[in-house]
């Protein structure tokens, strides 16, 4: 049924770490008081191309007045709407450029295409437009609209300033772009300062050994509960189109110290507790922090200026969006752009290039130490010998040193638990997510892992199992006893987002509780259960997971043979080989050919193999024009009915390998089970009735 929507936001990130997600939520809260507003967000684990198509389908099926999408990730690629609003949130192009990273010409072309077809283009600040013009055309009529923030989220007015115990905060990811390189420089200038860091694990590791910094996990952190009125929030970012951290700090009546080119500076000239610093002048930045500590603050004053500043943002935002919806000429607000010396801003690329080179060399050392020393002019005569987890420097490449008795056991990290009781998974980028593999196990099985890991690392020709690529974590033993849906309560949205960057998880445990909880988090994750040798007399498998690797001593303990594909191993070496075999079966492949399971030479469908853009995993031909569903109440009954009527079945190679034990001999029972489990696993069916 078609719906009427005044304003539709497209969010291709749907992440608590994303400024786009934060903006769309705040904007919806404000606009919903006046219009019908919806947010269409990418799903957990959904490929961006699938999301683009879903967005286009949603827009075609509904009556929508305005569609707003960011230029980054080109989520509006397939949208054909007369009133498309593209908002410049910050292209990856110039973020990479400022960090001396590679800039993609293809990405520039894709984002330019979205800008070209926009009915209206907006940006949160003038500096965003100035930087964008370095890469994009057709930006002459950009409307400057500040990011709003919902005032109902403000702290209580009876909060009293803490003049004598004023704290300094840095809130953000541990990324170069967030200006982490300036934090140590600030401490060098003012050693008496102590800074509280609120962020991710990368931020913690960067500053964990420095006495001037203490860390708070940012996964579950709430700014309102962390800061007091008058506290100081630092925003030393290399570049910000706006700064949600700054706007939330103002909402919570904090002082802010930031570079003058930060996008929000254009809109905080009337906020007397904001302190802007000339570009890259670290001496003034450090001194400004010292001055902010001693600034006298009246509670009534900071409340007044905080509310006034946010009211002005929201009024400007609402005025312009109202004009866009009703087709009126949008004003550019009463704010004047701050003149920024772009050459000085871009000089960070040269000034910090040495730092970036050193950072890359450090990464190279840990990724491939042999190549690091081989390429180094200082270590040309030194040869590196590596065996498992040891490396020994040899003055002569012909020297031999027996190292069998010096082998170190692999260190297995443990999953953290946040103060709120949530399981904290490590942060990983989306790059190579389809190859990324993790092994999880309770601490009691660490000895098995210590034997297994070196065997897996021997597969140097297979990227997912290489040393440095394979991820291994252990967890508390009691996790094994927690029921799956209770375990799900320990996985908040932030950590489910992190799991979307892992495609293959092996869990070595004698229960499936943790495995099932991860399986229900995201249908794109392949969860494989490894059941080691155990003392229990009975063993039951749920048949929910796609693969089971079971120790041979457990075979007689099985109450019934697993329906899912199962491998039986007797040694740790065999287990390592089966892990590789499973990965080779489930990893995406460039050519995923279609295989006939049920067909004959008379009805062999050669046309199916010529399809270039196949959007299904399983093709079924049924012998009736429709299924008699009068007596069908459950999904399992539908699968049985389909199995009884099947006279043609084709599956992709990847599907065939996963369900090989059922498809090699496609009996009635095997077909019914195949339809049941394949549909539960989220595979796509294409069914035709003959």
C-alpha angles and dihedrals in degrees: 000000000000117000130204113232124177097197130015122192119202114210114187093177109048090183131134087226094056123099089206091058092047091049095049092050093050092044092050092051091055099040094045089072088066109020144028103265132180135180119214107200134186113257125240108279094001113144112242092237091057090048091053091054092046090052092052092048092049092051093047091051097049138054105246126173100195130013117198121193135163119247092231117088088014093242089167093061095119098031116120102186127142093220106045115161114203114196118199104227097161124296119233085231097074093032087061091043093056089050095049090246126140116286116215116224089197091055091051091052092050094049092044089055090057091048091050095055096045119118089206133010124203138176134191093234144010093246088061090058093045092054093042091056089065088070110016138056132210094052098125097109102042114150114222108222120169120229110258127225125204109246094206087075091064120119123255116282095230092071108121123218115253101220095166098045103036112163132209120223137191111193121187148065122312091249128134090235090061090063099249088150089070096055095074090044089055091053091048089056095042110023092177092069122101118198128198111216119209112187149077135327092268090060091048093051092049095057104020095112097046116098095211093064132067123185136224120187107247097203094090099014119133113202093212090059094046106049135055127209109283096021116138123245117194121213106182093158119156087228138355126178086204120333119235089194090060094047092049090048090054090047088055091046099248131146115249130206116196145147115277093240094061107121096237091059088081089067105037102065089113094049102095094197096062116098117198120196129205113259114286095346098139093177092060091042092057093044091049090057090052090050092049090055091060097039112126110233129190114206092224092051098051091045090051096049093042093054094041093052094049093044088055092051093048093045092051091046094048093045093053097043089048088054092049093051094048094041095246124145107272117226121222091232131245094286124106122215117250113238108242126188100234093191090058092045092051092046087084086080090065100033094053099034090100090055091050092049091052090047091052091049091052090052090048091052093056094039097048114000093176092057091043093058093038091056095041116101090209095056103037094122093047119089124202123218118193129188119173105307101348132082124192125193113225124196090208126033091223093059116108126203123184105235103166090104092048099059114135122218113244112257111237115206121219126230111252124234116216121227087258091058098255123140109247116214121196118265117250132173122241093249111115090359090145090060099039114115130189132191118204127186141159115262092251089069096052091110089060090049092049088058095040101048098064089049091053092048089058087075093085091156090061113071101204091060100042122119105266094026103059111079120213126185134164128209139200114291093235090067087078091065098048114102114247098247092047087051089053088063088063091058110077125191093265093059093041086057089054091051090058087074092060119072103177125044123177114195117197104201139119092234130053097217097107091038093054093048091055091044090057092048095069131359091212092066116094106217115193123188121219111194111196127202108295140183098228116113095219132046125189126183121204094217087221098111121073098234138025126195107195130184112243093238089065096057095090090048094060112109089207135000112268115253091210122080109285134189122197117212131185103184136036089245091057089048091055090052093049090050089057092046092053091049092050089054098048103036115104115263131205093229112038100178124203116246126200112233099168117019142109135218089257096058100025105146104218089167090070091064092055094059109116101187102041110178098187139067099206130037117198130186115199124199097226131065088235139000116256099236102172092109098035113108103151136048091240090058090053090053091051091050092050091049090054092052099041116121098157132033131174126175136178119259091251092053092047092054093048094050097029094129089060100038101046088070105026099195121161093264093045092050093050091050091046093053091046098050097036090055091047089052090057100249120159118248127199109196127188126183119215 
